Amino acid sequence: MKKLKAHTGVWIALIVLATWAVSLYSLLGWEFSWTNPLTYLCILVQMHLYTGLFITAHDAMHGTVSTNKTLNNFIGGLCTMLYALFPFGKLYTKHHEHHRHVHSDADPDYYEGGFLAWYINFIKTYITWWQVAIMAGIFNVLKFWIAEPNLIIFWVLPSLLSTLQLFYFGTWLPHHGEHSNKHQSRSFRKNHLLAFLSCYFFGYHYEHHDSPGTPWWRLWELK
């Protein structure tokens, strides 16, 4: 039982990865209809699962997926690659800069501006042209076997919507405006269901900055 508990982070990461993979595989072969409400629900579910990939990688950046550093970083790197070919090392460096210099000029996630300008800067900070080029190449190769509408609706669109989800709930809401606390962060009111559905409890953002070693699936305990 103790051994199982020690590997809880790995099992949860594998569940997120497997759920994302099975869902994507199923949706890419689905003959969907725009008149079917399930189509729109599936887009939102896949968006949430993409966000789960990134949140799992984020936990790996804090070493909370596994106490085995090699395994921890492998899972983190796998999640960032599947998400959008992000190099794990680059994200690791920038994320820890964010924690050290939160809400300052040295914070790569902070920007003096409105929502749209901040979001554009956020995207420019993390997405490179080589990523876009390789993803476009993969898209064009996959078109030989998978219907193009399915690729766009269930592969491309959910990942793009996920960047908005991550930015809005994980960066904009917690960090825009002025703050009077040491972590320069605000948190959602206590509502665990909404906190999970919005961004895997990362609306509890002050709690994350106060205890970065707490994995996403235990953040609710700190609220």
Long-range contacts (C-beta under 8 A, 24 or more apart in sequence): 6-67, 7-66, 9-59, 9-64, 9-65, 9-66, 9-215, 10-65, 10-66, 10-71, 10-75, 12-56, 12-215, 12-217, 13-56, 13-59, 13-60, 13-65, 13-75, 13-79, 16-49, 16-52, 16-53, 16-55, 16-56, 16-79, 17-53, 17-56, 17-75, 17-78, 17-79, 17-82, 19-49, 19-52, 20-46, 20-49, 20-50, 20-52, 20-53, 20-82, 23-49, 24-49, 24-154, 24-155, 27-150, 27-154, 28-146, 28-147, 28-150, 28-151, 28-154, 28-155, 29-146, 29-150, 30-150, 30-154, 32-149, 32-150, 32-153, 39-153, 42-154, 43-153, 43-154, 43-157, 43-158, 43-161, 44-161, 46-154, 46-158, 47-157, 47-158, 47-159, 47-161, 47-162, 47-165, 48-162, 48-165, 48-197, 49-158, 50-83, 50-158, 50-159, 50-161, 50-162, 51-162, 51-165, 51-166, 51-199, 51-200, 52-200, 53-79, 53-80, 53-82, 53-83, 54-79, 54-80, 54-83, 54-162, 54-166, 55-199, 55-200, 55-202, 55-216, 56-216, 57-83, 57-86, 57-88, 57-91, 58-95, 58-216, 59-215, 59-216, 60-88, 61-88, 61-91, 61-92, 61-95, 61-96, 62-212, 62-213, 62-215, 63-213, 64-213, 64-214, 64-215, 65-215, 83-159, 83-162, 84-127, 84-131, 84-135, 84-159, 85-131, 85-134, 85-135, 86-126, 86-131, 91-126, 94-125, 94-126, 99-209, 99-212, 102-175, 102-183, 102-184, 102-185, 102-209, 103-175, 103-179, 103-184, 103-185, 109-171, 109-175, 110-175, 115-172, 115-176, 118-167, 118-171, 118-172, 118-176, 119-164, 119-167, 119-172, 122-167, 122-171, 123-163, 165-198, 165-199, 166-199, 169-198, 169-199, 169-202, 169-203, 170-199, 170-202, 170-205, 173-203, 173-205, 174-202, 174-203, 174-205, 174-206, 175-205, 181-206, 183-209, 183-210, 185-209, 187-223, 190-223, 192-220, 192-223, 195-219, 195-220, 195-223, 196-220
